Amino acid sequence: MPFVVTENCIKCKYTDCVEVCPVDCFHEGPNFLVIDPEECIDCTLCEPECPINAIYPEDDVPAGQEHFVELNAELSKEWPVITARKEPFDDAADWDGKPGKLALLER
């Protein structure tokens, strides 16, 4: 069962999770990360590394965010792989926990 990046990552894009991934399944967009479900080996290393709790096992994605399962699969085919940690956005902490960020997702 792959892991899924959910809404809280939008406009935060912390990349601590990327460094611990043994199979390079993370892909980077302008203001969001996704996990390629075909590459994810369910190692569980990324979930605790996310400082804003935006990563969940596919079966545990919060109610109302199930569409992020498909979104991760779709965007991982379009966006490049990211393998090294980058600094988060300057205002990332301000966006942590804000609802309704899907409309702000940049493709």
C-alpha positions as CSV (number, residue, x, y, z in Angstrom):
1,M,0.0,0.0,0.0
2,P,1.6,3.3,-1.1
3,F,1.8,6.4,0.9
4,V,0.0,9.6,-0.2
5,V,0.9,13.3,0.1
6,T,-2.2,15.2,1.1
7,E,-3.5,18.8,1.0
8,N,-1.5,20.2,3.9
9,C,1.7,20.0,1.8
10,I,0.4,22.6,-0.6
11,K,2.2,25.9,-0.2
12,C,4.4,24.3,2.5
13,K,6.4,21.7,0.5
14,Y,8.8,20.6,3.3
15,T,11.2,18.1,1.7
16,D,12.5,16.3,4.8
17,C,10.6,13.2,3.6
18,V,12.6,13.1,0.3
19,E,15.9,12.4,1.9
20,V,14.8,9.2,3.7
21,C,13.1,7.6,0.7
22,P,15.1,4.6,-0.4
23,V,13.5,4.4,-3.9
24,D,13.2,8.0,-4.9
25,C,9.4,7.9,-5.3
26,F,8.9,11.6,-4.6
27,H,8.1,14.1,-7.4
28,E,8.2,17.9,-7.1
29,G,5.8,20.4,-8.4
30,P,5.9,24.2,-8.0
31,N,4.3,24.2,-4.5
32,F,3.5,20.5,-3.7
33,L,5.1,17.1,-3.5
34,V,3.6,13.8,-4.6
35,I,4.5,10.1,-4.2
36,D,4.6,7.8,-7.2
37,P,2.4,4.8,-6.1
38,E,4.1,2.5,-8.5
39,E,7.5,3.2,-6.9
40,C,6.5,3.5,-3.3
41,I,7.6,0.3,-1.4
42,D,5.6,1.2,1.8
43,C,8.8,1.5,3.9
44,T,7.1,4.0,6.3
45,L,10.2,6.1,6.5
46,C,8.7,9.3,5.0
47,E,5.6,9.6,7.2
48,P,7.3,10.5,10.5
49,E,9.7,12.9,8.7
50,C,6.9,15.2,7.5
51,P,6.8,18.1,10.0
52,I,3.2,19.0,9.0
53,N,1.7,15.5,9.0
54,A,0.8,15.6,5.3
55,I,1.8,12.0,4.4
56,Y,-0.6,9.0,5.1
57,P,-0.8,5.4,4.1
58,E,-3.3,5.2,1.2
59,D,-5.9,3.4,3.4
60,D,-5.6,6.1,6.1
61,V,-6.0,9.3,4.0
62,P,-8.2,11.7,6.0
63,A,-11.9,11.8,5.1
64,G,-12.5,14.3,2.3
65,Q,-9.0,14.0,0.9
66,E,-9.3,10.7,-0.9
67,H,-8.9,12.4,-4.2
68,F,-5.3,13.0,-3.3
69,V,-4.6,9.3,-4.0
70,E,-5.5,9.8,-7.7
71,L,-3.8,13.2,-7.7
72,N,-0.5,11.7,-6.5
73,A,-0.6,9.1,-9.2
74,E,-1.4,11.6,-11.9
75,L,1.1,14.2,-11.0
76,S,3.9,11.8,-10.3
77,K,3.8,11.0,-14.1
78,E,4.2,14.7,-15.0
79,W,6.6,16.1,-12.4
80,P,10.4,15.3,-12.0
81,V,11.8,13.2,-9.2
82,I,13.3,15.0,-6.2
83,T,16.0,13.2,-4.2
84,A,17.5,16.0,-2.0
85,R,16.1,18.1,0.7
86,K,15.4,21.8,-0.1
87,E,14.6,24.7,2.2
88,P,10.8,25.1,2.7
89,F,9.0,28.2,1.5
90,D,9.6,31.2,3.7
91,D,6.0,31.3,4.7
92,A,5.5,27.5,5.0
93,A,4.7,27.6,8.7
94,D,1.9,30.1,8.0
95,W,0.2,27.6,5.6
96,D,0.4,24.6,7.9
97,G,-3.1,23.4,8.8
98,K,-5.0,25.9,6.6
99,P,-7.9,24.2,4.9
100,G,-9.0,24.6,1.3
101,K,-5.6,24.7,-0.2
102,L,-6.4,22.5,-3.2
103,A,-7.4,25.5,-5.3
104,L,-3.8,26.9,-4.7
105,L,-2.1,23.8,-6.1
106,E,0.2,24.9,-9.0
107,R,0.7,22.4,-11.8
